[in-house]
Amino acid sequence: MNEDGPRIFIVSDSIGETAEKVVKAVAIQFNSDITEIRKQSNVTDKSQIIRIIREAKNYNSIVVYTIVLQELKTTLEEECDKYGVPRVDILGPLMEALSKVSTTTPKLEAGLIYKLDEQYFKRVDAVEFAVKYDDGKDPRGILKADVVIIGVSRTSKTPLSMYLAHKNYKVANVPLVPEISPPEELFEIPAKRVIGLTADPEKLNLIRRERLKTLGLKDNANYASMERILLELEHADALFKKLGCTVIDVSKKAVEETASIVIQMLKEA
């Protein structure tokens, strides 16, 4: 950098990454004529701004800022104008233009984009969790889950788990089979974190027969027989009662409807 060139002060009430990228994109056009790029992040009060501008006035400098809090923005602009320091507002013009065409008002909340990113990564974690602990693959997930879905085959445990995962809930699901004892972990967590799914036998019969056809198998296999289905439902119902968990009949419910019920229950728990 040129020691005699201008200095750029970046001021932000968040991380300042947006302004920094813009400044570097422009600075490179001037063949490294910039002496220094100095970033001041997480500026939260007027005294910080006053100190920064009073330092900037001592150099051949400009102030580039991304500030959404109006009080801080006004202070910065007044201080710059007082000392004749050139200033560039990165966000202001675009926010003003959008305000003219949008039906909503800006939130004016610093660092909002990074909070949205956190939500995104939280959702990714939840989806990965649901995949890892799907279909009883690892009972250890039961102890870590926000909610555990249990039920016989074809009661939409996996679709429900994935839907809830996209709502940022960590979900494990466990299939119930009479010949296999349920995981001990189910009895180690509060009943309010367990949801049992059940369905009408005839509905299950139809779904299982269609499933067998899809797999290229005969639809009269034991898996789809009414006798087998009734046995599984009876076994599941006994476990639901033993656990004291909430039971949802999904026979006439879309996954979204069932998820809505579960989410409401989790919020009230």
Sequence and secondary structure as in RCSB ss.txt:
>XXXX:A:sequence
MNEDGPRIFIVSDSIGETAEKVVKAVAIQFNSDITEIRKQSNVTDKSQIIRIIREAKNYNSIVVYTIVLQELKTT
LEEECDKYGVPRVDILGPLMEALSKVSTTTPKLEAGLIYKLDEQYFKRVDAVEFAVKYDDGKDPRGILKADVVII
GVSRTSKTPLSMYLAHKNYKVANVPLVPEISPPEELFEIPAKRVIGLTADPEKLNLIRRERLKTLGLKDNANYAS
MERILLELEHADALFKKLGCTVIDVSKKAVEETASIVIQMLKEA
>XXXX:A:secstr
  TTS EEEEEESS  HHHHHHHHHHHGGGTT  SEEEEE S  SHHHHHHHHHHHTTSSEEEEEE   HHHHHH
HHHHHHHHT  EEESSHHHHHHHHHH SS     TTHHHHHHHHHHHHHHHHHHHHHTGGGS THHHHH SEEEE
ESTTSSHHHHHHHHHTTT  EEEEE  TTS   GGGGGS GGGEEEEE  HHHHHHHHHHHHHHTT  TTSGGG 
HHHHHHHHHHHHHHHHHHT EEEE TT  HHHHHHHHHHHHHH 
